[in-house]
Amino acid sequence: MLMHSDTARPEDGNAWGPYLEGLRASGRFDGGSSLGPGRTVRAQGDPGDSADHIVGYLFVQAEDIDAARAFLPGNPVYEAGGTVEFRELVED
């Protein structure tokens, strides 16, 4: 789950503790973090833009993206009208 910085209203920072406790209790939480500023680099030429609108991530175990949506309720970014992006981790 990738949290974007486009909330419609300020998110409730105090809601993260209870939300993360719920994720931990589910047994499906594998960690996460806020993200600070980044930088892109490339061996040759100009690098692409940094995805500065992505401000945090959470790893959850789910059968698929539709099942992962069950973790949206209570997510402070989602509840503040912001975007939560789901990506599957591909095992190479």
DSSP file (Angstrom, degrees, kcal/mol; ACC not computed):
  #  RESIDUE AA STRUCTURE BP1 BP2  ACC     N-H-->O    O-->H-N    N-H-->O    O-->H-N    TCO  KAPPA ALPHA  PHI   PSI    X-CA   Y-CA   Z-CA
    1    1 A M              0   0    0      0, 0.0    57,-2.2     0, 0.0     2,-0.5   0.000 360.0 360.0 360.0 124.5    0.0    0.0    0.0
    2    2 A L  E     -AB  57  85A   0     83,-3.5    83,-3.1    55,-0.2     2,-0.5  -0.933 360.0-144.6-109.3 125.8    1.5    3.3   -1.1
    3    3 A M  E     -AB  56  84A   0     53,-2.7    52,-2.8    -2,-0.5    53,-1.0  -0.770  13.5-153.2 -91.7 129.7    0.2    6.5    0.6
    4    4 A H  E     -A   54   0A   0     79,-2.4    50,-0.2    -2,-0.5     3,-0.2  -0.596  19.9-124.7 -97.8 162.3    0.0    9.6   -1.5
    5    5 A S  S    S+     0   0    0     48,-1.9    49,-0.1    -2,-0.2    -1,-0.0  -0.121  81.6 101.2 -96.7  35.7    0.2   13.2   -0.3
    6    6 A D        +     0   0    0     77,-0.2    -1,-0.2    47,-0.2    47,-0.0  -0.101  43.6 158.5-115.0  36.4   -3.1   14.3   -1.8
    7    7 A T        -     0   0    0     -3,-0.2    74,-0.2     1,-0.1    75,-0.1  -0.298  41.2-140.2 -62.6 144.0   -5.4   14.3    1.1
    8    8 A A  S    S+     0   0    0     72,-1.3    73,-0.2     1,-0.1    -1,-0.1   0.754  88.3  11.1 -74.9 -25.0   -8.5   16.4    0.7
    9    9 A R  S    S-     0   0    0     71,-1.5    -1,-0.1     0, 0.0    73,-0.1  -0.932 106.2 -68.4-144.3 164.4   -8.2   17.5    4.4
   10   10 A P        -     0   0    0      0, 0.0     2,-0.1     0, 0.0    -2,-0.1  -0.302  54.2-123.2 -59.1 136.0   -5.5   17.2    7.0
   11   11 A E        -     0   0    0      1,-0.1     2,-1.1    -4,-0.1    66,-0.1  -0.473  22.3-109.7 -78.2 153.8   -5.1   13.6    8.1
   12   12 A D    >   -     0   0    0     64,-0.3     3,-2.0     1,-0.2     4,-0.3  -0.731  28.1-167.6 -84.6  99.4   -5.5   12.7   11.8
   13   13 A G  G >  S+     0   0    0     -2,-1.1     3,-1.0     1,-0.3     4,-0.4   0.773  85.0  62.4 -59.8 -27.4   -1.9   11.9   12.8
   14   14 A N  G 3  S+     0   0    0      1,-0.2     3,-0.3     2,-0.1    -1,-0.3   0.648  90.9  68.8 -72.6 -14.0   -3.2   10.3   16.1
   15   15 A A  G <> S+     0   0    0     -3,-2.0     4,-2.0     1,-0.2    -1,-0.2   0.649  80.3  76.7 -79.8 -14.7   -5.1    7.7   14.1
   16   16 A W  H <> S+     0   0    0     -3,-1.0     4,-3.0    -4,-0.3     5,-0.3   0.906  89.4  55.4 -64.4 -41.0   -1.9    6.0   12.9
   17   17 A G  H  > S+     0   0    0     -4,-0.4     4,-2.3    -3,-0.3    -1,-0.2   0.962 112.7  39.3 -57.0 -57.2   -1.3    4.2   16.2
   18   18 A P  H  > S+     0   0    0      0, 0.0     4,-2.1     0, 0.0    -1,-0.2   0.878 116.2  53.0 -62.0 -36.7   -4.7    2.5   16.4
   19   19 A Y  H  X S+     0   0    0     -4,-2.0     4,-2.0     2,-0.2    -2,-0.2   0.943 111.3  45.0 -63.7 -46.9   -4.7    1.8   12.7
   20   20 A L  H  X S+     0   0    0     -4,-3.0     4,-2.6     1,-0.2    -1,-0.2   0.858 109.7  55.8 -66.5 -34.9   -1.3    0.1   12.9
   21   21 A E  H  X S+     0   0    0     -4,-2.3     4,-2.4    -5,-0.3    -1,-0.2   0.909 107.8  49.7 -61.2 -41.1   -2.4   -1.9   16.0
   22   22 A G  H  X S+     0   0    0     -4,-2.1     4,-1.3     2,-0.2    -2,-0.2   0.901 110.1  49.9 -63.6 -41.5   -5.3   -3.2   14.0
   23   23 A L  H  X>S+     0   0    0     -4,-2.0     5,-0.8     2,-0.2     6,-0.6   0.925 111.2  49.0 -62.6 -43.7   -3.0   -4.2   11.1
   24   24 A R  H ><5S+     0   0    0     -4,-2.6     3,-1.4     1,-0.2    -2,-0.2   0.914 108.5  53.6 -61.5 -42.4   -0.7   -6.0   13.6
   25   25 A A  H 3<5S+     0   0    0     -4,-2.4    -1,-0.2     1,-0.3    -2,-0.2   0.773  99.3  63.8 -64.0 -26.0   -3.6   -7.8   15.2
   26   26 A S  H 3<5S-     0   0    0     -4,-1.3    -1,-0.3    -3,-0.4    -2,-0.2   0.716 100.7-134.2 -70.6 -19.2   -4.7   -9.1   11.8
   27   27 A G  T <<5S+     0   0    0     -3,-1.4    -3,-0.1    -4,-0.6    -2,-0.1   0.568  86.2  94.3  74.9   8.3   -1.5  -11.1   11.4
   28   28 A R      < +     0   0    0     -5,-0.8    33,-2.8    32,-0.0     2,-0.5   0.301  52.4 108.1-113.2   6.3   -1.1   -9.7    7.9
   29   29 A F  E     +C   60   0A   0     -6,-0.6    31,-0.2    31,-0.2     3,-0.1  -0.756  35.5 174.8 -93.2 128.0    1.1   -6.7    8.6
   30   30 A D  E     -     0   0A   0     29,-3.2    30,-0.2    -2,-0.5     2,-0.1   0.099  53.7 -85.4-118.5  20.5    4.7   -6.9    7.4
   31   31 A G  E     -     0   0A   0     28,-0.4    28,-3.7     2,-0.0    -1,-0.4  -0.398  44.2-172.1 107.8 177.0    5.9   -3.4    8.2
   32   32 A G  E     -C   58   0A   0     26,-0.3     2,-0.3    -2,-0.1    26,-0.2  -0.958   3.8-156.6 170.7 179.9    6.0    0.0    6.6
   33   33 A S  E     -C   57   0A   0     24,-2.0    24,-2.4    -2,-0.3     2,-0.2  -0.976  27.8 -98.7-170.0 158.0    7.3    3.5    7.0
   34   34 A S  E     -C   56   0A   0     -2,-0.3     2,-0.4    22,-0.2    22,-0.3  -0.515  42.4-133.3 -73.7 158.3    6.9    7.2    6.2
   35   35 A L        -     0   0    0     20,-2.9     3,-0.1    -2,-0.2    -2,-0.0  -0.968  15.8-158.8-120.5 135.3    9.1    8.3    3.3
   36   36 A G        -     0   0    0     -2,-0.4    20,-0.0     1,-0.3     0, 0.0  -0.182  47.8 -45.8 -93.3-168.6   11.2   11.4    3.2
   37   37 A P        -     0   0    0      0, 0.0    -1,-0.3     0, 0.0     2,-0.2  -0.222  62.7-163.1 -59.7 150.5   12.6   13.4    0.3
   38   38 A G        -     0   0    0     -3,-0.1     2,-0.3     2,-0.0    12,-0.1  -0.718  12.7-145.3-128.7 179.3   14.2   11.3   -2.5
   39   39 A R        -     0   0    0     -2,-0.2     2,-0.4    10,-0.1    10,-0.1  -0.991   9.8-143.8-147.5 139.4   16.5   11.7   -5.4
   40   40 A T        -     0   0    0     -2,-0.3     2,-0.3     8,-0.1    10,-0.1  -0.832  18.8-175.7-104.6 146.4   16.6   10.0   -8.8
   41   41 A V        -     0   0    0     -2,-0.4     2,-0.3     5,-0.1     7,-0.2  -0.935   6.9-171.5-136.4 159.5   19.8    9.1  -10.6
   42   42 A R        -     0   0    0     -2,-0.3     3,-0.1     3,-0.2    -2,-0.0  -0.987  29.9-128.9-151.7 143.5   20.6    7.6  -14.0
   43   43 A A  S    S+     0   0    0     -2,-0.3     2,-0.4     1,-0.2    -1,-0.1   0.889  97.0  14.7 -62.7 -40.2   23.8    6.4  -15.5
   44   44 A Q  S    S+     0   0    0      2,-0.1    -1,-0.2    -3,-0.1    -3,-0.0  -0.998 115.5   1.5-138.5 140.3   23.3    8.4  -18.7
   45   45 A G  S    S-     0   0    0     -2,-0.4    -3,-0.2    -3,-0.1     0, 0.0  -0.115 101.5 -34.0  79.7-179.2   20.9   11.3  -19.5
   46   46 A D        -     0   0    0      1,-0.1    -5,-0.1    -5,-0.1    -2,-0.1  -0.569  63.7-126.4 -78.1 135.5   18.4   13.0  -17.3
   47   47 A P        -     0   0    0      0, 0.0    -5,-0.1     0, 0.0     3,-0.1  -0.331  29.3 -98.5 -74.8 163.1   16.7   10.8  -14.7
   48   48 A G        -     0   0    0     -7,-0.2    -8,-0.1     1,-0.2     2,-0.1  -0.242  53.8 -76.8 -70.8 169.3   12.9   10.6  -14.4
   49   49 A D        -     0   0    0      1,-0.1     2,-0.2   -10,-0.1    -1,-0.2  -0.362  46.7-110.4 -68.8 146.8   11.1   12.6  -11.8
   50   50 A S        -     0   0    0    -12,-0.1     2,-1.8   -10,-0.1     3,-0.2  -0.535  25.2-122.1 -72.4 144.0   11.1   11.5   -8.2
   51   51 A A    >   +     0   0    0      1,-0.2     3,-2.1    -2,-0.2    -1,-0.1  -0.463  48.1 160.4 -86.4  64.6    7.7   10.3   -7.0
   52   52 A D  T 3   +     0   0    0     -2,-1.8    -1,-0.2     1,-0.3   -17,-0.1   0.646  62.9  71.3 -64.7 -14.9    7.6   12.9   -4.2
   53   53 A H  T 3  S+     0   0    0     -3,-0.2   -48,-1.9   -49,-0.1     2,-0.7   0.610  79.7  84.7 -78.1 -10.1    3.8   12.4   -3.9
   54   54 A I  E <   +A    4   0A   0     -3,-2.1   -50,-0.2   -50,-0.2     3,-0.1  -0.844  52.9 167.8 -92.4 116.0    4.4    9.0   -2.3
   55   55 A V  E     -     0   0A   0    -52,-2.8   -20,-2.9    -2,-0.7     2,-0.3   0.417  55.6  -0.7-113.7  -0.6    4.9    9.7    1.4
   56   56 A G  E     -AC   3  34A   0    -53,-1.0   -53,-2.7   -22,-0.3     2,-0.3  -0.975  54.5-148.2-175.7 166.7    4.7    6.3    3.0
   57   57 A Y  E     -AC   2  33A   0    -24,-2.4   -24,-2.0    -2,-0.3     2,-0.4  -0.988   1.0-162.6-147.0 155.0    4.1    2.6    2.5
   58   58 A L  E     - C   0  32A   0    -57,-2.2     2,-0.6    -2,-0.3   -26,-0.3  -0.997  14.2-143.8-135.0 137.3    2.7   -0.4    4.3
   59   59 A F  E     +     0   0A   0    -28,-3.7   -29,-3.2    -2,-0.4   -28,-0.4  -0.910  27.3 170.3 -99.9 123.8    3.3   -4.1    3.5
   60   60 A V  E     - C   0  29A   0     -2,-0.6     2,-0.5   -31,-0.2   -31,-0.2  -0.971  32.0-124.2-129.6 149.5    0.3   -6.3    4.0
   61   61 A Q        +     0   0    0    -33,-2.8     2,-0.3    -2,-0.3     3,-0.1  -0.816  44.5 149.2 -92.9 127.0   -0.3  -10.0    3.1
   62   62 A A        -     0   0    0     -2,-0.5     3,-0.1     1,-0.1     6,-0.1  -0.983  55.5-117.5-152.6 157.1   -3.3  -10.6    0.9
   63   63 A E  S    S-     0   0    0     -2,-0.3     2,-0.3     1,-0.1    -1,-0.1   0.852  93.1 -23.4 -65.6 -34.6   -4.4  -13.0   -1.7
   64   64 A D  S  > S-     0   0    0      1,-0.1     4,-1.9    -3,-0.1     5,-0.2  -0.933  78.1 -80.1-162.5-179.7   -4.7  -10.2   -4.3
   65   65 A I  H  > S+     0   0    0     -2,-0.3     4,-1.2     1,-0.2    -1,-0.1   0.883 124.8  55.5 -63.2 -39.2   -5.2   -6.4   -4.6
   66   66 A D  H  4 S+     0   0    0      1,-0.2     3,-0.5     2,-0.2     4,-0.2   0.912 109.2  47.3 -60.7 -41.1   -9.0   -6.8   -4.1
   67   67 A A  H >4 S+     0   0    0      1,-0.2     3,-1.5     2,-0.2    -1,-0.2   0.852 105.6  59.7 -67.5 -34.1   -8.4   -8.6   -0.8
   68   68 A A  H >< S+     0   0    0     -4,-1.9     3,-2.1     1,-0.3    -1,-0.2   0.760  87.8  74.7 -65.8 -24.3   -5.9   -6.0    0.3
   69   69 A R  G >< S+     0   0    0     -4,-1.2     3,-1.8    -3,-0.5    -1,-0.3   0.708  76.8  77.5 -62.1 -17.9   -8.6   -3.3    0.0
   70   70 A A  G <  S+     0   0    0     -3,-1.5    -1,-0.3     1,-0.3    -2,-0.2   0.702  86.3  62.0 -63.2 -18.0  -10.0   -4.7    3.3
   71   71 A F  G <  S+     0   0    0     -3,-2.1    -1,-0.3     1,-0.2    -2,-0.2   0.392  80.7  87.0 -89.0   3.1   -7.2   -2.8    5.0
   72   72 A L    X   +     0   0    0     -3,-1.8     3,-2.7     2,-0.1     7,-0.2   0.922  59.7  94.5 -70.7 -45.6   -8.4    0.6    3.9
   73   73 A P  T 3  S+     0   0    0      0, 0.0     5,-0.0     0, 0.0    -3,-0.0  -0.250  98.4  14.0 -55.4 129.1  -10.9    1.4    6.7
   74   74 A G  T 3  S+     0   0    0      1,-0.3   -55,-0.2     2,-0.1    -2,-0.1   0.213  85.2 139.3  91.2 -13.6   -9.2    3.5    9.3
   75   75 A N    <>  -     0   0    0     -3,-2.7     4,-3.2     1,-0.2    -1,-0.3  -0.512  51.8-141.2 -63.9 119.9   -6.2    4.3    7.2
   76   76 A P  H  > S+     0   0    0      0, 0.0     4,-1.1     0, 0.0   -64,-0.3   0.827  98.4  48.4 -57.7 -35.3   -5.6    8.0    8.0
   77   77 A V  H  4>S+     0   0    0      2,-0.2     5,-2.8     1,-0.2     3,-0.3   0.950 115.4  44.2 -68.2 -47.8   -4.7    8.9    4.4
   78   78 A Y  H >45S+     0   0    0      1,-0.2     3,-1.8     3,-0.2    -1,-0.2   0.917 112.5  51.8 -61.3 -44.8   -7.7    7.2    3.0
   79   79 A E  H 3<5S+     0   0    0     -4,-3.2    -1,-0.2     1,-0.3    -2,-0.2   0.750 105.8  56.1 -67.0 -23.4  -10.0    8.6    5.7
   80   80 A A  T 3<5S-     0   0    0     -4,-1.1   -71,-1.5    -3,-0.3   -72,-1.3   0.280 127.1 -98.9 -89.9  10.5   -8.8   12.1    4.9
   81   81 A G  T < 5S+     0   0    0     -3,-1.8    -3,-0.2     1,-0.2    -2,-0.1   0.612  80.1 136.8  86.0  12.4   -9.8   11.7    1.3
   82   82 A G      < -     0   0    0     -5,-2.8     2,-0.4    -6,-0.2    -1,-0.2  -0.342  57.2 -94.8 -90.5 172.9   -6.3   10.8    0.0
   83   83 A T        -     0   0    0     -2,-0.1   -79,-2.4     2,-0.0     2,-0.5  -0.706  27.7-169.9 -90.7 133.4   -5.1    8.2   -2.4
   84   84 A V  E     -B    3   0A   0     -2,-0.4     2,-0.4   -81,-0.2   -81,-0.2  -0.993  14.1-156.2-119.0 120.9   -3.8    4.8   -1.3
   85   85 A E  E     -B    2   0A   0    -83,-3.1   -83,-3.5    -2,-0.5     2,-0.4  -0.806   2.1-148.8-101.0 135.5   -2.2    2.9   -4.1
   86   86 A F        +     0   0    0     -2,-0.4     2,-0.4   -85,-0.2   -21,-0.1  -0.881  18.2 174.9-105.7 134.9   -2.0   -0.9   -4.1
   87   87 A R        -     0   0    0     -2,-0.4     2,-0.3   -22,-0.0    -2,-0.0  -0.998  25.5-131.2-135.4 139.2    0.9   -2.8   -5.8
   88   88 A E        -     0   0    0     -2,-0.4     2,-0.6     1,-0.0   -24,-0.0  -0.685  22.8-124.8 -84.2 142.3    1.6   -6.5   -5.8
   89   89 A L        -     0   0    0     -2,-0.3     2,-0.5     2,-0.0    -1,-0.0  -0.796  25.8-144.6 -85.3 124.8    5.1   -7.5   -4.9
   90   90 A V        -     0   0    0     -2,-0.6     2,-0.8     2,-0.0    -1,-0.0  -0.784   4.2-139.3 -93.8 127.1    6.4   -9.7   -7.7
   91   91 A E              0   0    0     -2,-0.5    -2,-0.0     1,-0.2    -1,-0.0  -0.784 360.0 360.0 -87.7 112.0    8.7  -12.5   -6.8
   92   92 A D              0   0    0     -2,-0.8    -1,-0.2     0, 0.0    -2,-0.0   0.419 360.0 360.0 -91.3 360.0   11.4  -12.7   -9.4
